[in-house]
Amino acid sequence: MVKTSVLSSRWRSLWLWVPRLELSWCHFFNFIAFRSFGNMFFDSNRVSNIHKLKLRLDANGEYYLKSWIDSVVKRKIQRLHVRQARGIHFCEMPLSLYVCETLVSLKLHKLTLVNPEFVSLPCLKILHLKNIVYATERPLLRDLSHPVMS
C-alpha cells in the first residue's frame, strides 16, 4: 500500500488506514529514516485505523518510543507487540500503556517497565513478558489481577 501511495497522489494517505502494521528498524537504511517514517505514521494529528502493531526497536528507542506508544493508545490499540532487538539499555515503556482501555494482547520483549501509581487494563487477555527489567522492586504483575499468562 505504501508503494502504491508513492505512485499516485489519490492513494497518498490510504496507507494510514491499514489495520495492522509491522515496523522494524532493520527494514530501513538508518535510524533517521526509521524514526522519520514512524513519526509520520504516529503523528498525533493524523487519523489511522491501527488495531495491531508489532514494533521492533533498535538501540535508539528512547528517542521515539514514548510518543509512538502514546499515539497508538490514543487510537485505541488492541494488540501490541514491542521488542527491542539490540542494545544494552532497555527502553522504558511509557505510562500511557498502563491505562489503555482497549488493549487485549500485550507482548513485550527486552524492555523496562516502571511501576505506575495506577494500572487499568480492563480488556487485557494475553500478557507475554520476556527479558523485562523492572524499574522498581515491586513488579507490575502485582497490580494486574486477571490476565492470562502465555
Phi and psi in degrees as GROMACS dihedral restraints (atoms count N, CA, C in turn):
[ dihedral_restraints ]
;  ai    aj    ak    al  type     phi  dphi    fc
    3     4     5     6     1   -64.1    20    10
    4     5     6     7     1   -41.7    20    10
    6     7     8     9     1   -62.4    20    10
    7     8     9    10     1   -40.4    20    10
    9    10    11    12     1   -64.3    20    10
   10    11    12    13     1   -38.7    20    10
   12    13    14    15     1   -65.9    20    10
   13    14    15    16     1   -25.9    20    10
   15    16    17    18     1   -72.0    20    10
   16    17    18    19     1   -34.8    20    10
   18    19    20    21     1   -75.9    20    10
   19    20    21    22     1   -33.4    20    10
   21    22    23    24     1  -131.1    20    10
   22    23    24    25     1   131.0    20    10
   24    25    26    27     1   -68.0    20    10
   25    26    27    28     1   -25.8    20    10
   27    28    29    30     1   -63.9    20    10
   28    29    30    31     1   -27.8    20    10
   30    31    32    33     1   -98.6    20    10
   31    32    33    34     1     3.6    20    10
   33    34    35    36     1   -51.6    20    10
   34    35    36    37     1   -42.9    20    10
   36    37    38    39     1  -104.7    20    10
   37    38    39    40     1     5.0    20    10
   39    40    41    42     1   -61.5    20    10
   40    41    42    43     1   -34.3    20    10
   42    43    44    45     1   -63.0    20    10
   43    44    45    46     1   -19.5    20    10
   45    46    47    48     1   -69.4    20    10
   46    47    48    49     1   -14.8    20    10
   48    49    50    51     1   -95.4    20    10
   49    50    51    52     1     9.6    20    10
   51    52    53    54     1   -66.5    20    10
   52    53    54    55     1   137.0    20    10
   54    55    56    57     1   -79.4    20    10
   55    56    57    58     1   -20.1    20    10
   57    58    59    60     1  -132.2    20    10
   58    59    60    61     1   144.5    20    10
   60    61    62    63     1  -141.4    20    10
   61    62    63    64     1   131.5    20    10
   63    64    65    66     1  -114.0    20    10
   64    65    66    67     1   116.1    20    10
   66    67    68    69     1  -123.9    20    10
   67    68    69    70     1   118.0    20    10
   69    70    71    72     1  -126.6    20    10
   70    71    72    73     1   136.7    20    10
   72    73    74    75     1   -60.3    20    10
   73    74    75    76     1   -29.2    20    10
   75    76    77    78     1   -73.7    20    10
   76    77    78    79     1    -7.3    20    10
   78    79    80    81     1   -92.5    20    10
   79    80    81    82     1     7.7    20    10
   81    82    83    84     1  -119.8    20    10
   82    83    84    85     1   157.3    20    10
   84    85    86    87     1   -66.3    20    10
   85    86    87    88     1   -37.7    20    10
   87    88    89    90     1  -157.8    20    10
   88    89    90    91     1   176.4    20    10
   90    91    92    93     1   -60.3    20    10
   91    92    93    94     1   -40.0    20    10
   93    94    95    96     1   -64.5    20    10
   94    95    96    97     1   -42.7    20    10
   96    97    98    99     1   -64.6    20    10
   97    98    99   100     1   -42.5    20    10
   99   100   101   102     1   -62.1    20    10
  100   101   102   103     1   -49.9    20    10
  102   103   104   105     1   -65.3    20    10
  103   104   105   106     1   -38.6    20    10
  105   106   107   108     1   -63.2    20    10
  106   107   108   109     1   -44.7    20    10
  108   109   110   111     1   -62.7    20    10
  109   110   111   112     1   -47.5    20    10
  111   112   113   114     1   -61.4    20    10
  112   113   114   115     1   -44.2    20    10
  114   115   116   117     1   -60.7    20    10
  115   116   117   118     1   -37.8    20    10
  117   118   119   120     1   -67.4    20    10
  118   119   120   121     1   -44.6    20    10
  120   121   122   123     1   -68.3    20    10
  121   122   123   124     1   -42.2    20    10
  123   124   125   126     1   -93.0    20    10
  124   125   126   127     1    12.3    20    10
  126   127   128   129     1   -53.7    20    10
  127   128   129   130     1   129.4    20    10
  129   130   131   132     1   -65.9    20    10
  130   131   132   133     1   -18.0    20    10
  132   133   134   135     1   -86.3    20    10
  133   134   135   136     1   -11.7    20    10
  135   136   137   138     1   -88.7    20    10
  136   137   138   139     1   152.0    20    10
  138   139   140   141     1  -102.8    20    10
  139   140   141   142     1   134.4    20    10
  141   142   143   144     1  -141.0    20    10
  142   143   144   145     1   167.2    20    10
  144   145   146   147     1  -115.7    20    10
  145   146   147   148     1    30.8    20    10
  147   148   149   150     1   -73.1    20    10
  148   149   150   151     1   128.0    20    10
  150   151   152   153     1  -118.0    20    10
  151   152   153   154     1   -25.3    20    10
  153   154   155   156     1  -132.2    20    10
  154   155   156   157     1   127.4    20    10
  156   157   158   159     1  -133.1    20    10
  157   158   159   160     1   129.2    20    10
  159   160   161   162     1  -116.7    20    10
  160   161   162   163     1   119.6    20    10
  162   163   164   165     1  -115.6    20    10
  163   164   165   166     1   131.7    20    10
  165   166   167   168     1  -118.1    20    10
  166   167   168   169     1   112.1    20    10
  168   169   170   171     1   -93.1    20    10
  169   170   171   172     1   156.1    20    10
  171   172   173   174     1   -96.9    20    10
  172   173   174   175     1  -169.4    20    10
  174   175   176   177     1   -70.7    20    10
  175   176   177   178     1   -10.7    20    10
  177   178   179   180     1   -97.4    20    10
  178   179   180   181     1    18.6    20    10
  180   181   182   183     1   -56.4    20    10
  181   182   183   184     1   -28.5    20    10
  183   184   185   186     1   -64.3    20    10
  184   185   186   187     1   -16.3    20    10
  186   187   188   189     1   -81.7    20    10
  187   188   189   190     1   -14.6    20    10
  189   190   191   192     1  -141.3    20    10
  190   191   192   193     1   -18.0    20    10
  192   193   194   195     1   -59.5    20    10
  193   194   195   196     1   -44.6    20    10
  195   196   197   198     1   -58.4    20    10
  196   197   198   199     1   -49.1    20    10
  198   199   200   201     1   -66.7    20    10
  199   200   201   202     1   -36.2    20    10
  201   202   203   204     1   -68.3    20    10
  202   203   204   205     1   -44.7    20    10
  204   205   206   207     1   -66.8    20    10
  205   206   207   208     1   -42.8    20    10
  207   208   209   210     1   -55.2    20    10
  208   209   210   211     1   -40.6    20    10
  210   211   212   213     1   -65.9    20    10
  211   212   213   214     1   -45.4    20    10
  213   214   215   216     1   -73.5    20    10
  214   215   216   217     1   -29.8    20    10
  216   217   218   219     1   -65.1    20    10
  217   218   219   220     1   -42.2    20    10
  219   220   221   222     1   -61.7    20    10
  220   221   222   223     1   -32.7    20    10
  222   223   224   225     1   -89.0    20    10
  223   224   225   226     1     9.9    20    10
  225   226   227   228     1    66.1    20    10
  226   227   228   229     1    52.8    20    10
  228   229   230   231     1   -60.1    20    10
  229   230   231   232     1   145.1    20    10
  231   232   233   234     1  -108.4    20    10
  232   233   234   235     1   -37.3    20    10
  234   235   236   237     1  -130.4    20    10
  235   236   237   238     1   125.4    20    10
  237   238   239   240     1  -132.8    20    10
  238   239   240   241     1   127.6    20    10
  240   241   242   243     1  -129.7    20    10
  241   242   243   244     1   115.4    20    10
  243   244   245   246     1  -123.5    20    10
  244   245   246   247     1   129.9    20    10
  246   247   248   249     1  -135.3    20    10
  247   248   249   250     1   127.9    20    10
  249   250   251   252     1   -91.0    20    10
  250   251   252   253     1   119.3    20    10
  252   253   254   255     1   -78.2    20    10
  253   254   255   256     1   -37.7    20    10
  255   256   257   258     1  -151.3    20    10
  256   257   258   259     1   166.2    20    10
  258   259   260   261     1   113.8    20    10
  259   260   261   262     1   150.6    20    10
  261   262   263   264     1   -84.1    20    10
  262   263   264   265     1   -38.6    20    10
  264   265   266   267     1   -80.5    20    10
  265   266   267   268     1   121.0    20    10
  267   268   269   270     1   -83.9    20    10
  268   269   270   271     1   127.2    20    10
  270   271   272   273     1   -64.6    20    10
  271   272   273   274     1   147.5    20    10
  273   274   275   276     1   -94.6    20    10
  274   275   276   277     1   128.8    20    10
  276   277   278   279     1   -72.6    20    10
  277   278   279   280     1   138.7    20    10
  279   280   281   282     1   -74.1    20    10
  280   281   282   283     1   158.7    20    10
  282   283   284   285     1   -64.4    20    10
  283   284   285   286     1   -26.1    20    10
  285   286   287   288     1   -59.7    20    10
  286   287   288   289     1   -28.6    20    10
  288   289   290   291     1   -61.6    20    10
  289   290   291   292     1   -33.0    20    10
  291   292   293   294     1   -75.8    20    10
  292   293   294   295     1    -5.4    20    10
  294   295   296   297     1  -128.9    20    10
  295   296   297   298     1    31.7    20    10
  297   298   299   300     1   -81.5    20    10
  298   299   300   301     1   112.6    20    10
  300   301   302   303     1   -74.5    20    10
  301   302   303   304     1   -17.9    20    10
  303   304   305   306     1  -107.8    20    10
  304   305   306   307     1    -5.9    20    10
  306   307   308   309     1   -67.2    20    10
  307   308   309   310     1   121.5    20    10
  309   310   311   312     1  -102.8    20    10
  310   311   312   313     1   -37.4    20    10
  312   313   314   315     1  -132.7    20    10
  313   314   315   316     1   128.9    20    10
  315   316   317   318     1  -131.5    20    10
  316   317   318   319     1   119.0    20    10
  318   319   320   321     1  -125.4    20    10
  319   320   321   322     1   122.5    20    10
  321   322   323   324     1  -128.3    20    10
  322   323   324   325     1   138.1    20    10
  324   325   326   327     1  -138.5    20    10
  325   326   327   328     1   126.6    20    10
  327   328   329   330     1    60.2    20    10
  328   329   330   331     1    52.5    20    10
  330   331   332   333     1  -133.2    20    10
  331   332   333   334     1   169.3    20    10
  333   334   335   336     1  -106.9    20    10
  334   335   336   337     1   133.3    20    10
  336   337   338   339     1  -111.9    20    10
  337   338   339   340     1   129.8    20    10
  339   340   341   342     1   -88.3    20    10
  340   341   342   343     1   162.3    20    10
  342   343   344   345     1  -102.7    20    10
  343   344   345   346     1   100.1    20    10
  345   346   347   348     1   -75.7    20    10
  346   347   348   349     1   165.5    20    10
  348   349   350   351     1   -66.9    20    10
  349   350   351   352     1   -32.4    20    10
  351   352   353   354     1  -140.3    20    10
  352   353   354   355     1   134.3    20    10
  354   355   356   357     1  -125.7    20    10
  355   356   357   358     1   128.0    20    10
  357   358   359   360     1  -141.6    20    10
  358   359   360   361     1   101.4    20    10
  360   361   362   363     1  -127.6    20    10
  361   362   363   364     1    71.7    20    10
  363   364   365   366     1   -65.8    20    10
  364   365   366   367     1   -25.6    20    10
  366   367   368   369     1   -98.6    20    10
  367   368   369   370     1    -2.2    20    10
  369   370   371   372     1   -63.2    20    10
  370   371   372   373     1   123.4    20    10
  372   373   374   375     1  -113.7    20    10
  373   374   375   376     1   -34.0    20    10
  375   376   377   378     1  -124.7    20    10
  376   377   378   379     1   127.2    20    10
  378   379   380   381     1  -130.5    20    10
  379   380   381   382     1   119.0    20    10
  381   382   383   384     1  -126.8    20    10
  382   383   384   385     1   112.6    20    10
  384   385   386   387     1  -118.5    20    10
  385   386   387   388     1   129.8    20    10
  387   388   389   390     1  -137.9    20    10
  388   389   390   391     1   131.6    20    10
  390   391   392   393     1    52.0    20    10
  391   392   393   394     1    51.8    20    10
  393   394   395   396     1   -96.7    20    10
  394   395   396   397     1   140.0    20    10
  396   397   398   399     1  -107.2    20    10
  397   398   399   400     1   131.7    20    10
  399   400   401   402     1   -98.4    20    10
  400   401   402   403     1   131.1    20    10
  402   403   404   405     1   -71.9    20    10
  403   404   405   406     1   -21.8    20    10
  405   406   407   408     1  -125.3    20    10
  406   407   408   409     1   172.4    20    10
  408   409   410   411     1   -74.5    20    10
  409   410   411   412     1   -25.9    20    10
  411   412   413   414     1   -89.4    20    10
  412   413   414   415     1   109.1    20    10
  414   415   416   417     1   -66.0    20    10
  415   416   417   418     1   153.0    20    10
  417   418   419   420     1   -58.8    20    10
  418   419   420   421     1   -31.4    20    10
  420   421   422   423     1   -58.8    20    10
  421   422   423   424     1   -26.3    20    10
  423   424   425   426     1   -65.0    20    10
  424   425   426   427     1   -27.5    20    10
  426   427   428   429     1   -85.5    20    10
  427   428   429   430     1   -11.1    20    10
  429   430   431   432     1  -102.4    20    10
  430   431   432   433     1   128.7    20    10
  432   433   434   435     1  -103.0    20    10
  433   434   435   436     1   -29.2    20    10
  435   436   437   438     1  -125.5    20    10
  436   437   438   439     1     9.5    20    10
  438   439   440   441     1   -71.3    20    10
  439   440   441   442     1   149.6    20    10
  441   442   443   444     1   -90.8    20    10
  442   443   444   445     1   123.1    20    10
  444   445   446   447     1   -83.1    20    10
  445   446   447   448     1   136.6    20    10
